[in-house]
Amino acid sequence: MTKFARLAFASLFCLSLAACATPQQDLTPPPAKPVDAKTKLESGRR
């Protein structure tokens, strides 16, 4: 019975650590900024 209790305690401890872990970072790049009219005229892009 003590082995089962230790195993249950260890599994609950691991679950509590996983619940408190920080979430994974979002690695998607931010969207590109739209080009304004002055930049379009200066660079020749349309």
N, C-alpha and C positions, 0 to 999 in steps of 0.2 A: 504494500500500500504506500509506503514512503517513496518508492521509486516512481510510482504513478503520480504522487503529489508533486515530487520534484520536477517531473517531466511536464506536468500541467503548469506549474509555476514558471518554468523556463519558457514554455511556449507563450504564455500570457505576457511575460516580460518582453519577449521578442516582438510580439504583436504591438505592444505599447510603444516600443522603440520605433517600429515601422510607422505607426500612426503619427508620431511626433516628428518624423523626418521632414526635411524641407522638400517641397515639390521640385521637380526637374525644371531647369531653366528653359525659357522659350528662346530657341536659337534662330527663329525666322527673322530675316532682316526687315527693318521698317520699310513701309512703302516709299517709293521715290517721290520727291517733291515735284509738283507740276512746274514747268518752265514758264516764267512770266514773259510778257510781251517784249520787254527791253532785251532780255537774253535771247529771245527768238530772233529779233532784228540784228543783234550783234553777231550771233553765231551763224546765221543763215539757215537754221533748222526750221522746218515747218511742222 
